[in-house]
């Protein structure tokens, strides 16, 4: 686990693949930094990348409010099968089947259905694989994985949602989190080893 930033109120770190973001990460942080830690958002078990944790209950409440008010910007990079459009803004209705731990795109609102929105930009395309940069506008379970898969572009390595790759984990990475903090805007970022596009392209 890599620590990107730490002070008395927050810590930004890289969650490894295979580590639970709400329990195991807390233990890793306690071993590394001591003290209390509170999760304010989550990443799927098999997804890696940048995360933010609060170090006290007051900050946890403040960060939760920031997320509730859509002031925390979460960005990702992903590799998907096929050639997606150069950019897009997708809105869907998602329903989670908790027994199967799987999410589906549905046509109409009903109990348990939530609206989901993301924007993306294609960074490159080669070998029938698109590298995309994604901004989430809603934080739904499996959202990125489902929204791309439902359009015929499953994430490379995401066998739950249609990938036939030999890779065993989805190529999806939380690359940047931006939010207001103590009177200014802070940003924490990291990029995965498998991303072969220069980081400058993310700042265009």
Secondary structure, DSSP 8 states (H G I E B T S, - for coil): -EEEEE-SSEEEEEE-TTS-TTTHHHHHHHHHH-S--EESS---TT-EEEEEEESSHHHHHHHHHHHHTT-SEEEEEEEEES---SEEEEEEEEEEETTTTEEEEESS--TTEEEEEEEEEEEEEETTEEEEEEEESS--TTHHHHHHHTTT--BTT-GGGT---S-SS--EEEEEEEEEETTEEEEEE---TT--S-GGGGG-
